[in-house]
Amino acid sequence: MAKQETLNNGLAGAAILASGIGSLALGLLTTLAQAIPTISRALNLYDPAGPLSGKTTVAVLIWLAVWVVLHRLWKDRQVEFAKIYFATLILIGLGILGTFPTFFEAFGG
């Protein structure tokens, strides 16, 4: 009988959880930019696009940084994938909520 090798799933877990955190970052930045004019002005990296340029840039940088850190921490590990998947779904849901005009416009504007 051949010995079955267990594959580590830490790399996949890192990528998936990082995507949820990046999604939450975009929703949070969208809401904060609506609520706090200073943040909105700071996120305006390119005038024709307005603060959207900064929101997406910062969200992508957060996603990438989290992915790199989790990748290094989990590359040789077996993680509880079901918990990571469930947490990611919640984070993505919250991120989507933060980008709905009905939601973020309640904070000012």
N, C-alpha and C positions, 0 to 999 in steps of 0.2 A: 504494500500500500504506500502510495506517495503521500508525503507530508504536505498538507495544504498550508500555503503561506497566507498570513493575514496582511492585508494592505492597510496602510495608515490613511485615514481620511482627513487629517488635519489641514492639508492644503486646500481641499475642497471646502471644508468648514470655514477656513479663513477667508476665502474669496466670497462665500455666500454671506457671512456675517458682515464683512466689510461693505458689501453692497447695501445691506439694510442700514448700516450706520451712515453711509453716504446719502442715502435717501432721506433719512431723518435730518441730516445736516441741511439738505436743500429745503425741506419744509420749514425747519427752524429759522434758517436765514431769510426765507421769504416772509415769514411772519414778523421777525425782528425788524426787517427793513421797512415793513409797513408801519410798525408801531413806533419806531425810533428813527426820526429823520437823519440823525447823525450817522447811523449805520447805513441807511439808504445812500447817503452821499459817499460814504467810504467805499461802498460796493460798486460805485459807478466807475468802472475801469475803462469804459469805452462809451463816449457820449451817445452815439446813435442807438446803442442797445440799452443804455441806462444801467440801473442797478442789477439787471438780469445778468450782465456780463460778470459781475463780481460774485453774485450768488452761485452761479454754476461753476465758476472757477474755484471758489473756495470749497464748495461741496465736492468737486472732483479731487482737489488736493487732500481733503480730509479722508475721502474714500481710499485714495492711493496710500496715504500714510498709515491708515489703519490696516490696510491689506498687507503692506510690507511688514509691519510689526507682528501681526497675527501669523503671517507666513513664517517668519523666523521663529516664533514661539511654538507653533504647532506643526512644523514640517515633518517631524518624526513621531507624531503622536496620533493616537486613536481618540477622537473626541466624540461626545454624545451628540450625534448628528441630528437627531430628532429635536432636541432642545434648541440647538443652533438654528435649525430650520424654522421652528415655531417663533423664536425670538426675532428672526429676520422678517418673517411675515408681519409681526406686530410693528417693527421698526419701519418697514415699507408702508404699512397702512398709516402710521402717524406722519410719515413724510408726505404721503399723498394728501392727507388731511391739511397739512400746513401749506400746501400749494393751491387749495381751493379758495377762490376769491371770497366766497361767502364766509369762510373761516377767517382768513387773514385780514379782511376788511373790517372785521369786528374789533380789531386792535388799533384802529386809527386810519387816518388817511384822507 
